[in-house]
Amino acid sequence: MVVDATQDEIQAGRGYEALFVPALFAPWCDHMIGGAGIIEGAHVLDIACGTGVLTRAAHACSGHSGRVVGLDPAPGMIATAKEVEPDVEWVLGSAEDLPFADGSFDFVISQFGMMFFQDLHQAAREMYRVTKPGGRLAVAIWHTIDLNPAYRDIVAVLEEYVSPEAANSVRLPFSLGDPDEVATILSQAGFDGIAFETKSEQATFPSTRTMVEVELRGWLPLFDIHLSEGKIADVLTLSDVSLSKYATPSGKAAFPTTAYIMTAQKPE
Ligand SMILES: C[S@@+](CC[C@H](N)C(=O)[O-])C[C@H]1O[C@@H](n2cnc3c(N)ncnc32)[C@H](O)[C@@H]1O
């Protein structure tokens, strides 16, 4: 697939891959691969793949005899994913309208993407449709922001020094913290054997300032919130005190995060 992404979108994708992926998302891939139970030769669809960290892990697991597809609606994410791993099938598309035939995949996986879907019920029906009978689904979803206090602190910084809209954009990823709500949606789509496990992982950023900088430079622009260099410098300085508790002796920033991995099956 030829991806038509602007230079700004490609820069945002590369920034996401360089900053967010190693710090926050990569540690979750083992939970997802294990939770889904992906095996060699499997056909796997990773929905909301971003720059493809989980897709690459699935590819390593399913081997050359398998088929692994990463799907995301953001051209810059898909362009970067392709740059990093040209050997995987990357598709531009959204969860609500999957461009695949019924029963195409043994495993459908999605890591920290569901909270952004426009229509969760439609996306669940689509995930069900493209899963083979007997196939499995695994999704990773952050618990509430109260259970992820470092993000509560980042939201407080944005609320105080940027704007309520900026703060809300960082609350959004934590908006599906109720596993029962997601279980009901999956059940209504037809999945059974629905179960979830809570997992914790350490997030590690190069510094406490980077914790905020990735949001200012890599997240807010996705919501059309663009700050001047002067404003970014001010916010980073002002955030020093409230985020200093996350500093490690080596000067990095580290904090625990918690999410749940929900798994389900399409009946035979
Ligand atoms: C936080 S990122 C997670 C990316 C990746 N799974 C990872 O672990 O790094 C969320 C992704 O959801 C994608 N997304 C947003 N709305 C979507 C939709 N309706 N269907 C599929 N993906 C969507 C975004 O483009 C973004 O790449």
PDBQT file of the ligand as one rigid body, heavy atoms in Angstrom, charges set to zero:
ROOT
HETATM    1  C1  LIG A 301      -1.855   5.294  21.751  1.00  0.00    +0.000 C 
HETATM    2  S1  LIG A 301      -1.740   4.806  20.070  1.00  0.00    +0.000 S 
HETATM    3  C2  LIG A 301      -1.356   3.081  20.255  1.00  0.00    +0.000 C 
HETATM    4  C3  LIG A 301      -0.549   2.585  19.085  1.00  0.00    +0.000 C 
HETATM    5  C4  LIG A 301       0.053   1.178  19.206  1.00  0.00    +0.000 C 
HETATM    6  N1  LIG A 301      -0.960   0.164  19.354  1.00  0.00    +0.000 N 
HETATM    7  C5  LIG A 301       1.095   1.087  20.284  1.00  0.00    +0.000 C 
HETATM    8  O1  LIG A 301       0.962   0.247  21.186  1.00  0.00    +0.000 OA
HETATM    9  O2  LIG A 301       2.088   1.864  20.218  1.00  0.00    +0.000 OA
HETATM   10  C6  LIG A 301      -3.429   4.794  19.542  1.00  0.00    +0.000 C 
HETATM   11  C7  LIG A 301      -3.608   4.571  18.051  1.00  0.00    +0.000 C 
HETATM   12  O3  LIG A 301      -5.013   4.437  17.776  1.00  0.00    +0.000 OA
HETATM   13  C8  LIG A 301      -5.205   4.886  16.458  1.00  0.00    +0.000 C 
HETATM   14  N2  LIG A 301      -6.647   5.103  16.212  1.00  0.00    +0.000 N 
HETATM   15  C9  LIG A 301      -7.393   6.194  16.513  1.00  0.00    +0.000 A 
HETATM   16  N3  LIG A 301      -8.660   6.024  16.090  1.00  0.00    +0.000 NA
HETATM   17  C10 LIG A 301      -8.726   4.802  15.506  1.00  0.00    +0.000 A 
HETATM   18  C11 LIG A 301      -9.766   4.065  14.857  1.00  0.00    +0.000 A 
HETATM   19  N4  LIG A 301     -11.001   4.551  14.749  1.00  0.00    +0.000 N 
HETATM   20  N5  LIG A 301      -9.475   2.844  14.346  1.00  0.00    +0.000 NA
HETATM   21  C12 LIG A 301      -8.225   2.333  14.475  1.00  0.00    +0.000 A 
HETATM   22  N6  LIG A 301      -7.203   2.994  15.083  1.00  0.00    +0.000 NA
HETATM   23  C13 LIG A 301      -7.441   4.209  15.591  1.00  0.00    +0.000 A 
HETATM   24  C14 LIG A 301      -4.359   6.137  16.394  1.00  0.00    +0.000 C 
HETATM   25  O4  LIG A 301      -4.103   6.558  15.066  1.00  0.00    +0.000 OA
HETATM   26  C15 LIG A 301      -3.111   5.697  17.153  1.00  0.00    +0.000 C 
HETATM   27  O5  LIG A 301      -2.120   5.215  16.283  1.00  0.00    +0.000 OA
ENDROOT
TORSDOF 0
